[in-house]
Amino acid sequence: MNKAVIELIEVWLFEFLKGVARFFLHPLVYFSVVVSLLIGFYRVKKERQSFHIRVYDIFHELRSLFSSGIIVGLVISVITVGLGIVLPFSSIAVIGIVTILLSFSLRIRWLSPAYTIGLSFFVMIFLPQLSLPSSLWETMVADFKATSLVALSLVLALLLLAEGFLIIMSGYKGTSPQKMKGKRGLPVGVHIAQKLWMVPIFFLMPGSGITSTFEWWPVFQLQGKEYALFLVPFTIGFQHKVLSMLPIETVKNVGRRVIVHGLLLVALAVAGIWYPVLAIAAASFAIVGRELISLQHRFMDDSQPFFYTKKDRGLLVLGVIPKSPADKMALQIGEVITKVNNISVNTVDDFYLALQKNRAFCKLEIVDTNGELRFSQRALYDGEHHELGILFVHDEKKWETEAV
């Protein structure tokens, strides 16, 4: 290996490490942590309103913030750096500001790349039309004009693909069970799938734009031009209410549709190389298409019978508290408990009384989600949850009592 190659590797390795360090200078990293904690706080509040107990702690959303998204971000980084996609500093700042503004609603579905980058796309088109007497504003306008709309639409498409894969991989995990009134005023269960992922992606940034604002900022040269390597945080949010199916079924279905949507956007973005107007069409299609996916699943869910309702025979498992006896007995959402200690149960009171027959041991007869009968048994110990840690949809009498 000759000296020139070694020096090039050293430059890129050093720039990679600096790019990672710059990641922690981005305010969106810390803002996303705060948003995830706020989402966890309000989720716990709603769970306590439904069951007088929380299912997951307040850090549940925070734990998934930096998990799966890192790997996805590295994969996309290979594409962005390999293609030499350059995003000016001001363009990255606009995306961060739009993301933060949409976060204030605490409706994390608005943090889909379709909305955060799609809206930023049009902000960068229309802002240069304004004229403000400021050198900083002139620098920002120059950055906006230097931003390749084709490259930005490709980034949008890649992040939508990332959203789809993340939804399929983990969007259905750890959904929050809650209760609501059905169409006839009777209690029904609902699962809220909500995830917030941080996807860090490497981009090249023009060094001249950086040093004009921050003279001390280190840059490197590539083919005679100055660049800085930035690890930019992108926040992806997903939120979906599940009424008529198991969470894993409906959430994965949404994820597959988002991936198809992303593939169509990739095709439009690539075609934009020859027909630049298609880049604008891609950004518009991203927003409209993502909203149609959400609306379609919402209407489909509302048009079908409620899944989490009181059954004529047995008790449907609406939720399982983590690390509880029920969790250790591998009870699953959507299963129906028909007998406890060989006693048939149809109400929560029946269930509790059957458990008292044997405080040291519990045997359950269960109909699983495929309609097949199975059994689960376990010794019970002092200090464990007195109802095994299973959440049910209460019967009508209890619902009316709680609603008063």
URUR-V625550 format. One record per residue. PHI is phi in radians with two decimals (* if undefined). OMEGA is omega in radians with two decimals (999 if undefined). D_CENTER is the distance of its C-alpha to the mean C-alpha in whole Angstrom. Layout:
BEGIN
((PHI:OMEGA:D_CENTER) (PHI:OMEGA:D_CENTER))
END
This chain:
BEGIN
((*:-3.06:44) (-1.33:-3.05:46) (-1.13:-3.11:45) (-1.11:3.13:44) (-1.16:3.13:41) (-1.08:3.13:40) (-1.11:3.13:40) (-1.12:3.11:38) (-1.10:3.14:35) (-1.10:3.12:36) (-1.08:-3.11:35) (-1.20:3.12:32) (-1.14:3.12:31) (-1.11:3.14:32) (-1.20:3.09:30) (-1.06:-3.14:27) (-1.14:3.10:27) (-1.17:3.12:28) (-1.10:3.10:25) (-1.13:3.14:23) (-1.10:-3.14:25) (-1.16:3.11:24) (-0.96:-3.06:20) (-1.41:3.03:21) (-1.56:-3.09:23) (-1.39:-3.10:20) (-1.11:-3.12:19) (-1.12:3.11:16) (-1.03:-3.07:15) (-1.36:3.09:17) (-1.13:3.13:15) (-1.14:3.08:12) (-1.09:3.13:13) (-1.10:-3.14:15) (-1.08:3.14:12) (-1.11:3.10:10) (-1.22:3.09:14) (-1.14:3.10:15) (-1.08:3.10:12) (-1.09:3.14:13) (-1.09:-3.12:17) (-1.23:3.08:16) (-1.14:3.11:15) (-1.03:3.13:18) (-1.07:-3.14:20) (-1.23:3.10:19) (-1.13:3.11:19) (-1.18:3.08:23) (-1.13:-3.11:24) (-1.44:-2.98:23) (-2.26:-3.09:25) (1.08:3.10:26) (-2.73:3.07:24) (-1.48:3.10:21) (-1.59:3.10:19) (-2.06:-3.13:16) (-1.33:-3.04:17) (-1.17:-3.11:16) (-1.60:-3.08:15) (-1.03:3.14:12) (-1.23:-3.13:9) (-1.14:-3.11:11) (-1.14:-3.14:12) (-1.63:-3.05:9) (-1.10:-3.04:8) (-1.93:-3.06:11) (-1.50:-3.03:11) (-1.14:-3.04:10) (-1.12:-3.10:10) (-1.14:-3.14:13) (-1.12:3.12:15) (-1.06:3.14:13) (-1.11:3.12:14) (-1.15:3.11:18) (-1.11:3.13:18) (-1.15:3.14:17) (-1.07:3.10:20) (-1.04:-3.13:22) (-1.27:-3.07:22) (-1.15:3.13:22) (-1.29:3.13:25) (-1.08:3.11:27) (-1.47:-3.14:27) (1.23:3.14:28) (-1.22:-3.10:25) (-1.96:3.05:26) (-2.09:3.10:24) (-1.09:-3.09:27) (-1.00:-3.09:26) (-1.13:3.14:26) (-1.17:3.09:23) (-1.12:3.13:21) (-1.11:3.14:22) (-1.09:3.12:21) (-1.05:3.12:18) (-1.13:-3.13:17) (-1.14:3.12:19) (-1.08:3.11:17) (-1.08:-3.13:14) (-1.14:3.13:15) (-1.09:3.12:17) (-1.20:-3.13:14) (-1.19:-3.09:13) (-1.08:3.13:16) (-1.27:-3.03:15) (1.02:2.98:12) (-1.69:-2.92:11) (-1.23:3.06:8) (-1.15:3.10:8) (-1.29:3.13:10) (-1.63:2.96:8) (-1.12:3.10:8) (-0.96:3.12:11) (-1.00:-3.11:13) (-1.60:-3.07:14) (-1.14:-3.12:13) (-1.44:3.11:16) (-1.04:3.11:17) (-1.20:3.11:19) (-1.06:3.12:20) (-0.95:-3.09:21) (-1.35:3.04:24) (-1.07:-3.13:24) (-1.22:3.09:25) (-1.37:-3.01:28) (-1.59:-3.12:29) (-1.06:3.13:29) (-1.07:3.11:32) (-1.28:3.11:34) (-1.43:3.12:35) (-2.19:-3.14:37) (-2.16:-3.11:37) (-1.36:-3.12:40) (-2.68:3.11:38) (-1.17:3.10:38) (-1.12:3.12:35) (-1.12:3.11:34) (-1.10:3.09:36) (-1.13:3.13:34) (-1.12:3.12:31) (-1.07:3.10:32) (-1.09:3.10:34) (-1.12:-3.13:30) (-1.07:-3.13:29) (-1.20:3.14:32) (-1.44:-3.13:31) (-1.26:3.10:28) (-1.34:3.13:28) (-1.15:3.09:26) (-1.13:3.12:26) (-1.11:-3.14:24) (-1.15:3.11:21) (-1.17:3.08:21) (-1.19:3.07:21) (-1.07:3.09:18) (-1.03:-3.13:16) (-1.12:-3.14:17) (-1.12:3.14:16) (-1.26:3.04:12) (-1.18:3.03:12) (-1.08:3.10:13) (-1.07:3.11:10) (-1.04:3.14:7) (-1.06:3.13:10) (-1.13:3.13:11) (-1.15:3.10:7) (-1.09:-3.13:7) (-1.16:-3.07:10) (-1.27:-3.01:11) (-2.52:-3.10:8) (-1.13:-3.10:6) (-1.58:-3.08:10) (-1.46:3.06:11) (1.13:3.09:12) (-1.18:-3.07:11) (-1.69:3.07:13) (-1.34:3.09:17) (-2.52:3.12:19) (-2.03:3.07:22) (-2.63:3.07:23) (-1.52:3.10:26) (-1.39:-3.08:27) (-1.13:3.13:29) (-1.74:3.13:32) (1.44:3.13:31) (-1.53:-3.11:31) (-1.24:3.03:28) (-2.35:3.11:25) (-1.67:3.12:22) (-2.58:3.05:18) (-2.00:3.13:15) (-1.85:3.05:12) (-1.64:3.12:8) (-2.51:-3.10:6) (-2.37:3.05:3) (-2.27:-3.12:4) (-2.04:3.00:5) (-1.74:-3.12:9) (-2.00:3.13:11) (-1.49:-3.09:14) (-2.29:3.09:17) (-1.41:3.05:20) (-2.35:2.94:22) (-1.47:3.12:26) (-2.22:-3.14:27) (-0.98:-3.11:31) (-1.18:-3.13:33) (-1.13:3.13:35) (-1.19:3.14:33) (-1.26:-3.05:32) (-1.20:3.09:35) (-1.21:3.10:36) (-1.69:-3.14:34) (-2.17:-3.04:34) (-1.10:-3.07:37) (-1.44:-3.00:37) (-1.24:-3.13:33) (-1.32:3.12:34) (-2.28:3.07:34) (-2.29:-3.08:35) (-1.83:3.10:37) (-2.48:-3.11:36) (0.93:3.06:39) (1.43:3.14:40) (-2.03:-3.13:37) (-1.62:3.13:36) (-2.45:2.95:32) (-2.18:3.13:29) (-1.67:-3.08:26) (-2.05:2.97:23) (-1.68:-3.00:20) (-1.69:3.10:18) (-1.43:3.02:14) (-2.06:3.13:12) (-1.71:3.11:9) (-2.00:3.14:6) (-1.99:3.11:4) (-2.43:3.13:4) (-2.54:-3.10:7) (-2.67:3.11:10) (-1.72:-3.07:13) (-1.97:-3.11:15) (-2.03:-2.92:19) (-2.00:-3.11:21) (-2.50:2.98:19) (-1.29:-3.11:18) (-0.96:-3.08:14) (-1.08:-3.10:14) (-1.27:-3.05:16) (-1.26:-3.12:15) (-1.19:3.11:11) (-1.14:3.09:13) (-1.12:3.07:15) (-1.08:-3.14:12) (-1.04:3.12:11) (-1.11:3.13:14) (-1.19:3.10:15) (-1.16:3.10:13) (-1.13:3.09:14) (-1.05:3.10:18) (-1.04:3.13:17) (-1.14:3.12:16) (-1.13:3.08:19) (-1.11:3.12:21) (-1.20:3.07:20) (-1.04:3.13:21) (-1.07:3.13:24) (-1.15:-3.12:25) (-1.13:3.12:24) (-1.14:3.11:27) (-1.11:3.11:29) (-1.13:3.08:29) (-1.05:-3.14:31) (-1.67:3.14:34) (-2.22:-3.02:33) (-0.91:-3.13:31) (-1.08:-3.14:31) (-1.20:3.06:28) (-1.13:3.08:26) (-1.17:3.09:26) (-1.09:3.14:25) (-1.11:3.14:22) (-1.12:3.12:20) (-1.14:-3.13:22) (-1.13:3.11:21) (-1.07:-3.11:17) (-1.18:-3.09:17) (-1.14:-3.10:19) (-1.12:-3.14:18) (-1.16:3.11:14) (-1.19:3.11:15) (-1.13:3.09:18) (-1.07:3.13:15) (-1.11:-3.12:14) (-1.14:-3.13:17) (-1.07:-3.14:19) (-1.24:3.10:17) (-1.17:3.12:17) (-1.16:3.13:21) (-1.13:3.13:21) (-1.15:-3.11:20) (-1.21:-3.08:22) (-1.43:-3.11:25) (-1.74:3.12:25) (-1.10:3.08:26) (-1.12:3.14:24) (-1.52:-3.04:24) (-1.64:-3.13:23) (-2.24:3.09:27) (-1.15:-3.11:30) (-1.67:3.10:32) (-1.17:-3.13:36) (-2.36:3.13:36) (1.57:-3.11:34) (-2.10:3.13:31) (-1.40:3.13:27) (-1.43:3.13:25) (-1.49:-3.13:22) (-2.80:3.12:20) (-2.29:-3.14:21) (-1.29:-3.12:21) (-1.00:3.09:20) (1.17:3.09:24) (-1.51:3.06:26) (-0.96:3.13:29) (-1.10:3.10:27) (-1.13:3.13:24) (-1.24:3.07:27) (-1.55:3.06:29) (1.11:3.04:25) (-1.22:-3.06:25) (-2.08:3.06:22) (-1.03:3.10:21) (1.65:3.08:23) (-1.34:-3.11:26) (-2.08:3.09:29) (-1.54:-3.10:32) (-1.74:3.14:35) (-2.43:3.04:37) (-2.20:-3.09:37) (0.93:3.10:40) (1.20:3.11:42) (-1.95:3.13:42) (-1.17:-3.12:40) (-2.26:3.09:37) (-2.30:3.10:36) (-2.30:3.11:35) (-1.12:3.10:34) (-1.11:3.07:37) (-1.02:-3.11:38) (-1.07:-3.11:36) (-1.13:-3.13:36) (-1.15:3.13:40) (-1.17:3.10:40) (-1.15:-3.11:38) (-1.22:-3.14:41) (-1.12:3.12:43) (-2.58:-3.06:43) (-1.30:-3.08:41) (-1.77:-3.05:41) (-2.61:-3.13:39) (-2.41:3.06:37) (-2.18:-3.10:37) (-2.00:2.97:35) (-1.84:-2.93:35) (-2.25:2.95:32) (-1.78:-3.05:31) (-1.36:-3.05:28) (-1.22:3.07:26) (-1.67:3.14:28) (1.44:-3.13:31) (-1.71:-3.11:33) (-1.47:3.04:34) (-2.51:-3.12:34) (-2.16:3.08:35) (-2.48:-3.13:33) (-2.47:-3.06:35) (-2.90:3.02:35) (-1.29:3.12:37) (-1.88:-3.05:36) (-2.18:3.13:37) (-1.08:3.11:38) (1.63:3.12:35) (-1.41:-3.10:32) (-0.97:-3.01:31) (-1.21:3.07:33) (-2.05:3.07:31) (1.25:-3.11:30) (1.58:3.13:26) (-1.80:3.10:26) (-1.87:-3.13:24) (-2.06:2.91:26) (-1.46:-3.08:26) (-1.15:3.11:30) (-1.29:-2.99:33) (-1.08:-3.09:34) (-1.12:-3.14:36) (-1.16:3.13:34) (-1.06:-3.13:32) (-1.12:3.14:34) (-1.11:-3.11:35) (-1.22:-3.06:32) (-1.35:-3.11:32) (-1.22:999:35))
END
